[in-house]
Amino acid sequence: MTDTRLIHNVGVGALEWLWAHRDGFRLEPDADPEVGFLDRFKPVGELAMICAVLFREGAAGTRQTQLARQLLDHAWREILDGGRALVRGQRMEPLSPIPFEVYLPFKELGYSQPETEVATALNHRLDSWARLSVNPTRRLGLSAFQRRFGLSPRPAESALAGTTWLAATPEPWTVECHTAYDITHTVFHLTDWGENPGGLPPAIADYLDTWLPVWLDDWLDLKRWDLLGELLVVDACLPRPTLDRAAWEGFAAAQQPDGAMPAIRTMPEGDADEVFDIVYHSTLVAAFASLLATSRALAELAHAS
């Protein structure tokens, strides 16, 4: 098993970088809706989700916990304007799931925007919501989020789990980049972002037990750090995580001294905002993988003693 300190330190560095570069989480309020006003909401929602995992697992240190709370408060007050930016986004694109997806982790952590909640409840009653054209993994995620929000999922999660690529356990050598991200997010949704490893059907868990080590080795060799990080999260979501030593050591070695995690091979150069947009996700993923794997490693140590 990998040294728990090595895993933990990856998350410490990632959160330090995210706090130092918090201004990179920014909206473009004057953007034309036709070219993606809501696109910049996605990083904020991902940040909130990772912070929610940190508080849930309780395996982070005092400094990490403090930074997570400061990041959430900054995102809610300064970026989302106390949730009013979500209201605006929902009015501009009533059937977009993005404001709902961003709001949910904030709601679960105690933040509140009543107008967003009313609009969400209304929109999710529409037949148009259930017919949104999204891929099976995204649809599964939206139904899982509806359940967590307190709404009746449309369609039901039980009707969707078997529609994903992973559920068919296809030939493992056919996996490529886009398929791999579908795999990781299918696991995230089925396990509620690592909270419930038992949510994975046994056939999927067995398939991943067999083939995930191979995929970890492949993407480590390719130095695809963003995807490797997501696969390390998948490992921590399994009923029997491996905490693969070679993958974690390679992943940790790729992290920069300031805590940033390059997405592919090495750190990009250029304008600070452009660099942030390239590496914020891989750095968030590094924090996520570290938090969940540290929690699993500590649980194994406690069980062994």
N, C-alpha and C positions, 0 to 999 in steps of 0.2 A: 504494500500500500504506500502511496505517496506521503511524504512528510506533511503533516497537517499545517505546520508553520509556513511552508512554501505556498500551499493553497490559500491560506488565510492572507498572506502578505500580498497576493495578487489583488484581492478585493480591497485591501487597505489603500494600495497605490491607485487603483482605479477610482475609488471614491474621492480621493484627494484631487485627482486630475479633474473629475467632473465638477467638484466644487470650485476649483480655481478657474474653470472655463464655463461657469454657469451662464454667463452672458451669451454663450453660443446657442443656448436654448431660447430661441427668439421666434416671434411670429412676424409675418409680413402683412400688417393690417391693410395696406393699400394694394395688395396683390389682386389682380383680376380673378374673380371666381372661376373663370373658364380655364385658367392656367394653374389652379391649385391653391386657393387661399388656405384650405385645410391641410395641405401637405405638411406644413411645419408643426402641426399639432402632434403628429406621430411621435417625434422624439420626447415630447413632454409626457405623453401617455406611457411610453416605455420606461422613462425615468420613474414615474409614480409606481409602476408595476414592480420594478426591481426594489424600490424602497419598501413596498408592501411585503415583499418576500423577506427582506432584512428584518423587519419588525416581527413578522410571523415566526421566523426560525429562532430568533433570540440567540444566535451564535456569534453575533458581531461584538466587537469591543466598544468601549464607551465613545471613542473618537468616531468610529464608523456610524454609530447610532446618532450622534450629534450632527454629523455631516448630512446624514440622510434626512433628518428632520429639517435642517436648514435648507436643503435643496428642495424639499417638498413645499416649505413655506414660501421660498423664493418663486418657485414655479407657479404656485397658486395665486400669490399676490401680484407679482411683478409681470409674469408672462400671461397668465390667464385672467388677470384683472379681477381676482376674486370669483372667477367662473363666468364673468360677463362675456369674455371672449368666446366661450362655448355657446352661450345663448346666441351671439351674433352668427357664429358658424352654423348653428342649427337652423337659424332663420334663412340663411343664404342657401343652404343645401339641406332641406328638411329630411330627405331620405338617406343622407350620408350616415353611415354607422360611426364615423370617426369621432364626433363629439361624445357620443355615448361610450365608445371604447376608452376614450381619454378620461371621461368623468368617473367611470366606475371605480378604479383604484383609489381616486381621491375620496369618493363617497365612503368606501370601505375604511378609509383611514380617518374619517370624521369631518371631512370638508363638505360643505353643503351649498348647493345652488338650486333653490326650489323651482325656478322657472325651467331649468334644464330637466329636472325630474318630471315635471308636468308634461313637457313636450315629449320626453322619452316615452312615457306611458302612453301618450296619445299616438305617437308615430308607430309604436310597436303593435298597435291594434290593427294597423292597415294591412290589407292583403299585399300591398306593394312591398312592404318590408320583407315579408316571407318569400317574395319572388325576386329579391335583389340578385343580380347575376354576379356571383362570387364563386371562387373555387371551393371544393368540398372542405378543405382544411379551414379556410376562413369562415365558411358557414358554420362549421362545428364550433369554432371559437365564439362566434356571435351568439349561438344558442347557449353556450356555457356562460357567457357574460349575462345573458337575459336571466338565466337561473340565479346567478349570484346577485343580480339586481333585485330579484323578487318578482320577476315577470314569468309568465308561462312561455317557455322556449317555443319558437316557431321557425322551423320544424323542431321536433323533439330531438335531443342529443342521441337517444337510442336509435333513431332512424338515420342518423348521419355518420356515426362512428365507422360503419362498414363501407362508406363511400370513399374513404381516403385511400391514397396510394399505399400507405403503410398497412392498412387493414388487410390488403390482399397479399401481404408478404411476398412481393414479386422477386424476380431474380436480383440478388443483391448487387451484381456487377453492373446493373443498368442505372444505378444511382448517379446523378450528376448534380450540379449546384442547386438548381431550382427544386429538384426532387428532394434533395437533402434538407432544404429549408422547410418543405412541406412535412417531412418526417419529424423534424424537431418540434414544429409547432403542433402537429397532431399529438405528440407526447405531452407537450405543455398543457394543451386543452383537456386531454383525457385525465391528467393527474392534477388538474387545477394548479398548474405552475409548480409542481413538485410537492404539493401538500398531501396528495393522496396517491402514492405509488401503486396501491391496489386498484386504482382506476384503469390501469392498463389490462386489457384482455390477456389471458395467459398465452395465447398464441403469439400475440405481438411482443410480449415480454420475452418469450423464448427466442423469437426471431432476433430481437435486439441483443439478447445475451450472446447470440452466436456471431452476429455480423457487425455490431457496433465497434468492437475492437479493431476490425479490419478497416472500417471507415475512419476511425480515429487515426490510425497509422497512415492512411492515404492522405488525409488533409493536413496532417502534421508534415508529411513529406512535401506537400505542395505549398506549405506555409500560408494556408488560407486561415488566418487566425480568427476571423469573425465566425466562420462556419465551425472551425474546431472548437471554439468556445461554446457554441450552441450544442454541439455534440457532447461536450463535457457536462453541460447541464442535463442533457438526456440521460447520460450515465448516472447522474445523481438522482434522477427521477425514477430509476428502475428499482424494483423490489430488492435486487442484489447488485448494488453499484460496485464497480471495480476500482474506481479512483485511479485510473491507469497512470502508472508512474512515468512512463516515457512521454505520454501526451501532456501531462501536467508540467513536467520539467521543460519540455520544448515550448509550451505555451508561456510559462513564467519567464523563460529566457527571452522571448520576443517582446515582453513588456518593456517600455521605455523607463528610464530613471525617474521621470516625472509622473509615471503611472499610466500614461496613454498606451493603448494597445493598437498597433497597426491593424488594418483590415486584411491586407494582403502583403506578404513579404516584409517590406520596410515602411517606415513613416514617410508620408508624402511631404512635399515642401510647397510653400506658397502663402497666399493670403490666409490669415488666422481663421476667418470664418469658413473658408473653403476646406481648410485642414480639419476643422471641427466637424464639418458635415461628413467628411470621409471616415473619421475614426470614432465619432461619438458612440456609434452603435456597437462596434467591437469592444470599446471600453466599458459600456454598459453591460455587455454580455460577459466580459471578464469579471465584473463585480457580481453578476448573477451566478455565474458558475462557481466562483469562489465562495459565496455565501452558502449556497446549497450544498456544495461538496464539503465545506468545513463542518456544517451541521451533521452531515452523514458520517464524516470521519470521527467526530466527537461521539456520536451515538454508538459507533462500532467500538471505540475505545472503552466507553462506559460499559457496554455489554460484555466486552472481553474481561473486564476487571470484576 
